[in-house]
């Protein structure tokens, strides 16, 4: 999850109220100071940070918690609503009859993001999507776009060798006149020089785009604001896409700076895969950031080729305690289709699965590495061994280790993980709170979970 450091510091700020029955001025000042420091370290704008912390301080002092709500939880709810307000409401996007112009500076990930947006539209709305590659300045831009969209069904128009970007756009629009959505990728520059301005204005006039999306790297931090304003003056930016949000501590600066420009954040990119793009909704984003989870977002991550019946079968076996290594292997395959362990856990409430959402990024990376290694180990097992893990004694463990190119210790580690998972699931079977979370996630009842 992006901005993990900010999450820990916000939780620490609210934690100053832990165990208290009422708010005293000294603790409230310390909370405000701690929260302000957390936001500034995440590169949030100084003015916005001051306004937000003052509102939080005032509301915590003046508003009564709901009956049965702890002060710490009360403060977290206020911080959540103020962060959502700061980042603004979500932008509604029409699924059909769209022409989208992608603009931005050089090196911001624009061509990759163009492919991600095209694939997102295709997957989410099931429409005919086409892309025009109008970057005539960067060698290989057309080839890169074709490679990224290979196998998706999205058509790409480009004219390698042609130097007139406006001509390419005209030809592409004629070619794709029957498409539901046409996306135009344009050239970037290190700065907005005169030639880029002229080219963009010309393309914008020809395209008459319904949306003009600015692509900007989260690493630029608060400088995202002036960049967004400059492009807005040039082509009338209607939305912003913040990329590489998972790889920088300055993401807060980019998000808050863009939100103040009037060109709302439409998508955020976290990851290198073509599926690693999500429609930005501040309430869901902040919910994940603060460890509250985003089950709807997790469902959105589910790929088209995921076997829903198989997912249901494994869930039932997990919850009933009838869980074998075969089921564990299928579970790992499904998880790999959804994304990394970090992304998967960021969509679940921190309290689920023994608080696994609170693991550090390093721990999640280690878990990801272990999962990949465990799949290789299980590939060296017979079907009988995966269905009946109790038969795995010393001689079989030695054979499996040799066959998978790992140590016997690695095989034993897999078996230990399997036993921990099975034990944890048996314990959760009687946990009513956890069961309700699972039912809410998957729209199931006790009978569906094998507990009727």
N, C-alpha and C positions, 0 to 999 in steps of 0.2 A: 504494500500500500504506500502511495506517495505520502510524504510529510510524516513519516513514522516518529521522528524526533518531536515534532509539534504535538502529536497525540500524547506522548508520554508526559510532556511538560504541562499540557492542559489538564490531564488527569491528576498530575501532581499538584497543580494549583487548586483544583476543586477539592483535592484530598486534605487541604488545610482545614476544611470544615468537618472532617470525619470525627464522629463521636460527640459533636457539639449539639446542644439543644437550642441554642439561640446564637445570633451573630453579634460579635462585639466589634467595635470600630477598628481595633488593632489587627485582628485576624482579617477583616475585610480589606484593609489597606494592604496587608501582605498578599492576599489573594489577587488583588488588582495589580500589584507590582509584579507578581510572579507571572500572571497572564500576559501583561504587557511585554515582559521580557521574552516570553515564549513566542509571541507573535512577531516581535521585532527580529528575533533570531531566525525565524522562518521567512524573513524579508518582507513582511507586510508593511504597507505604507505607514509612516509615523502618524499622520493625521487620522487615518482610518483606525489605527490601533488605539489612539487616544480616545476617539469617539466610542469605540466598541467597549473598551474597558470601563469607561465612565458609565455607560449604560448598564453594563453587567453589575457594577458596584451598586448603582442606584436601585436596580431591580431586586438584587439579592437583599438589600436593606429594607425595601419598601413592600415587596410582595410576600405574602404568607405562603409557605409551602402547602401543597394539598395534603389533606389528612393522611397520615401514615407515610408521608414522603420524607426521607432524611434530608438534612440541609445540604449535604454533599451532592445528592441526586438533584435537588432543587437547583443548585448552582449550575450543574452540568446541563440541565434542560434550558436554562437561561442562556448559557454560552452557546449551546446548539442553535437556538432560535436567532441569536444575534449574528452568528457566523453565516447562517442561511440568508438572513436579511442583507448582510454585507455583499455576498456574492450574487444576489439577485435571483429572480424567478427564472424558471426554464423557458427556453424559446420553443414555441410550437413550430414544427416543420411539416410542410405539405408533402405527402408521399408521391404525388404525380405532377406532371407538367412543370418540371423544374429545369432551369439552366443555371448551373453553378460555376462561378468564376473563382478560381483559387489563386490567391496572391500572397506575396511574402518576400522577405529578404533571402539572400543566398544562404544555404546551409541550415535551414530551419526544419527540414524534413518534409518539404512540400509535395514532392512527387510520391514519396511513400504514403503520405497522408491522403493524397488524391486517390490512390489505390484503395486505401482503407475505407474512405468515405463511399467510394463506388461499391465496394463489397458489402458495406453496412447497409446501404440502401437496397441492394439486391436481396440480401438475406432478410432484412426486417420487413420490407414491403412487397417483395416478390414481383418487382417491376423490371422492365427492360432498361438497363443502365448502359450508357456508352461514355467513353472518355476521349477527349481530344488533347493530344500532347503538343502544346504550342511553345515549348521551350526550345528555341533554335540556337541557344548559346552554350548549353552544356552538352558535350558529347555523350552519347549513350542514354540520354533521358528517355527517348522513345523505347529503346530496348529494355531499359529498367522497368518501365511501366508495363510493358507486355509480359515480362517475366513475373512481376508481382501479381498480375491478374490472370496468369495462365491457369486454365481449368475452372475459372469462376463463371464463365459465360458472359463476362463483360467485354464488349467490343472496344478496341482501341484504334483511333485514327491518328496517324502521324506521317510526316513527309520528310524523312531524313535527307539532308542536303539542301532543303528549301530554307532560305534565310528570312523570308517574309512571314512572320508569325500571323499577321492578319489574314493572309491568304489561306494558311492552314486552317484557321478557325472558320472562315467562310466555307471552305470545302467540307470540313467536318460537320458543320451544322446542316448542310445540304444532305450529306450522307446519312446523318442520324435523325432526320426529320420525324421519323416515326417512333423514336425512343421516348420512353416516359421521363427519363432523367438524363441530361447531358452535362458532364463535368469537364471543365476546361482547365488544364494545368498550364501555368504561365512561367516565364523565366524569372529567376531571382537575381539579385545583385548584392554586393557587399554594402551598398548604400543606394538610396533612391536618386540616381543620377538622371540627367535630362533624357537620355535615350530610353531608360526604363519607364519613365513617366509617360513619354510619348507613345511607346509601344502599348502600355497598359490602357491608356485612355482610348487608343484606337481599337484594341480588342474589346474593351468594355462597351464601346458604342456598337460594334458589330454584334456582339453576343446578346446585348440587352438582357443581361442575366437577372433572374428573379432573386438570386442570392449571390453575395460577394463575400467569400470567407477568407479571412486573414489567417495564415498559418504562422504560429510563432513558438519558438523554443522556450520551454520553461526556464532554461538557464539564464535568459536575459533578465529575469527578475523584474524589478520595478520599471526598467527601461521599456517593458512591453507597452506601457501606457502611451508614451510619446510616439512609438512606432505605430501603434494602432490608430492614433489620431492622425498621423501623417497619411497613412493609407486610406483612412476614412475620408479625408479631404480630397484624395485623388480619385477614388472610385466609389465612394459611398459604401463602406464596409457594413454588412448587415449581421455578421457574426464572426466569432473568433474561435480558432481551434488551437488549443495549447498542447504541444507535443512534448515527449520525453519527460513527462511529469514524474516518472518513477526514478529518475536518475539525478535529481538535484534537490538541495535543501532550499533553493530559492523559488520553489514552485509557489509558495504563498504570495511572493511579490508579484509574480506573473498573473496569478488568478485575481488578486485584489486590484492590481493596476488596470487590467483589462475590464473588470467589472465596472470601473468608474468611468469608462469612455463612452458608454452608450452602445457599444458593439458587443453584445452579450456573448458569453462563452457558449458555444453550441456543442462541441465535442472536446474530449480530452484523450490523449494517447498515452498509454502506459505499456511499453513492450514493443518488440520488433516484429511480431507476427502480424499478418494482415488482419486478423480478427481482433487485435489489441487496440480497439477504439470503442469508446462508449459515449453515448449521448449524455451531455452534462446536465445533471439536475442537482442543484445545490443541496437540497434536503437529503437526497440519497448519498451524495458525496460526503457531506459533513457527518452523516450517520455512520458511515464506514470509518471516517477519520477518527471519530470519538469512540470506536469500538462497539457501536450499537448494532452493527450489521446492516445488510441491504439484501434481503432475500429476493426481492423482485429483480435486482441487478444480477444476482447469481443465476436466476432462471434465464435472464437475457443472455448470459454467457454460454448457455447450453448449445452445443453445435447441432446442426441439422441431422447429422448421421448418428446421434446418440440414441441407442435403443431404450426407449422409455419403459417398455415392459421389463427389460433386463434390469434397469435401474430400480424399478419397483421391487423386483424379486430379491435383489441384493439387500435393499433396505429392510425388507421383511425378515430376511435371514439374519441380518446384523442385529435387529431389535429383538429377535426371538432367541438369540444365542446360538443358533445353528449356522455357524460361520466357519467355512473352510478356507484353505489357502487358494482354492480355485476361485472362491468368491472374492478373496482379497486381491487376486490377480486381475479379475474383471473390474474391481473397484479402481485399481491403479490405472488401468487402461482408460476408464471413463474420466478420471481426474486429469490425465495427460491431455485429453481432448479439450477439456474446459480451460486449462491454462496452468500456470505455475502454482505451487503450493502457497506462495505469498498472495497471489491474486485470489485464490479460492478461499483462504482463511480470512482475507480482508472483508469478504462479503458475509461472514458469519459473525454473530454476536460474540464478543470476547469470552463470555461466560460458558459458551458451548464447548463440548469435548474437553472438559477439564482446563479451560482457559488457554487453549492452544493459540488463540488469536493474539495473546500477549507475548508470544515468542519473538525474539529479536530477528532482524533480517538475516543475520548470520545463521541463526538456528533454523530458520525456514529454508535457507539455501542448503544446509546440511541435510535437512529432512528430504528436500527435493532430490539431492544426490543419492540418498539412501533408497528412495523409492525406485529410482532408475536402476540402481544396483540390485535391489530385491527382485525386480522383474527379470533381470538376466539370470539370477540364481534359480528362480522358479521355472525358467525355460529349460533348465537341466534336470527337472524333476519329472517323474512319470505322472500320469493322470491319477493313478492310485495313491501316490504319495501326497499329491495336492488335495485329494478328497479325504485322505485319512492321515493327517499330519502326525498322529501318534506313532506311526510306524517308523518315523525318521530317527533311527539310532545311529551310533558311531560310524558303522561301515557305509551306510547310505549317505551320511553327511560328508564323509571323505570323498565318495564318488561324485556327489553334486558339486563340491568345491572344485575338484579337478575339472569337471565338465564345464563349469562356468568361469573358470580362471580367477577364482577368489580364494580366500583362506577359509578354513573350517570355522574360524571365529566369525567371519561374515555370515556364514550360513546359520550359525547359532544365534547371531544377532537378529536375523530375519525371523527365526522361530520365536525369539523372545518378544519381538515386536508384535507378532501375530497373537501370542498369548496375552500380551497387555491389552491389545485391541479387543479381543474376545471378552476379557474380564471386565473392561470398561463398559462394553455394550451391555453385558449382563447386569451391571450395576445401574445403568441408565434405564434399563427396562422398568424398574420400579420408581424411577424419578418422574413424578407427574409434571413438574415444570419443564423438563427436557422433552417429555412426550408431547406436551402442548406446542413447544417450539417446532418440533418435527412435523406435527400435524399442520401447523400454520404455514410452514415452508412448502409442504407438498400437497396441501388441501386434502388431508387424509383423516380417517377416524381410527379408533383403536383396532377395529377389525381389519382395516387395510394394513396396519402395522403388525398384524399377527398377534394381537393382544386381546382380541375379542373373546 
